[in-house]
């Protein structure tokens, strides 16, 4: 069974600093997809970034980037120049190629301190 | 463009009462549909997913059930609610197995 683990229930960082959220997953497959979602206080789920396992290059979206370590089954999210609007729950998610199941981790509550 | 509607937004139900949460997607056909429950400290728990009408997979054997009477409609039901059914329920859809999921606004269910 595929599992996703986020070992940091809560984190806080000063505004403008950089923060890294951890995510590990377990799979025996070689082709899969990874996602980071943000859930602000409004509770609307928003896609932050996605990574295809067959791509060696780490995905980036503006201030958000990932460190994808396939051998270690690790998929961390780095937020640079953090802003107050980054305060949210962040979920890591995993999906195997050819499998419709999309599995989420338990989330990390991130607070940006002014 | 595609939109997803989920209702009601909030619901307070007594223990033992039935439940019906509805989700519909517009602007696409044959989407993969999902029901998740979010409880404190447990992240997003996948309850059901569906790749087509009458094709529903259950991840959590509880007193909940799901149905897909139409291509873009997904319903979460219970015959008798338990206190432990309280939580935030999210419906989502995806185009395929390798695309991201798009979520509804969620339903906060409180069982009293």
Contacts between the chains, C-beta under 8 A, distances in Angstrom:
chain1	res1	chain2	res2	distance
A	6	B	43	7.4
A	9	B	41	7.4
A	33	B	98	5.2
A	35	B	100	5.7
A	35	B	101	7.9
A	43	B	88	6.7
A	43	B	105	7.6
A	43	B	106	5.4
A	44	B	103	7.0
A	44	B	105	6.4
A	44	B	106	7.8
A	45	B	90	6.8
A	45	B	92	7.5
A	45	B	101	7.7
A	45	B	103	3.9
A	47	B	100	4.7
A	47	B	101	7.9
A	50	B	100	5.8
A	52	B	98	7.5
A	91	B	43	6.5
A	91	B	44	6.1
A	93	B	44	7.9
A	93	B	101	7.6
A	95	B	97	6.2
A	95	B	98	6.9
A	96	B	97	7.6
A	97	B	97	6.6
A	97	B	98	6.2
A	98	B	97	5.9
A	99	B	97	5.8
A	100	B	32	4.9
A	100	B	49	5.8
A	100	B	51	5.3
A	100	B	57	7.9
A	100	B	94	7.4
A	100	B	97	5.1
A	101	B	46	6.8
A	101	B	49	6.2
A	101	B	57	7.5
A	101	B	59	7.7
A	102	B	34	6.6
A	102	B	46	7.1
A	102	B	49	7.6
A	102	B	92	7.7
A	102	B	94	6.9
A	102	B	101	5.6
A	103	B	46	6.3
A	104	B	36	7.3
A	104	B	43	5.4
A	104	B	44	3.8
A	104	B	45	7.9
A	104	B	46	7.3
A	105	B	43	5.5
A	106	B	41	6.8
A	106	B	42	6.2
A	106	B	43	3.5
A	107	B	43	4.8
A	107	B	44	7.5
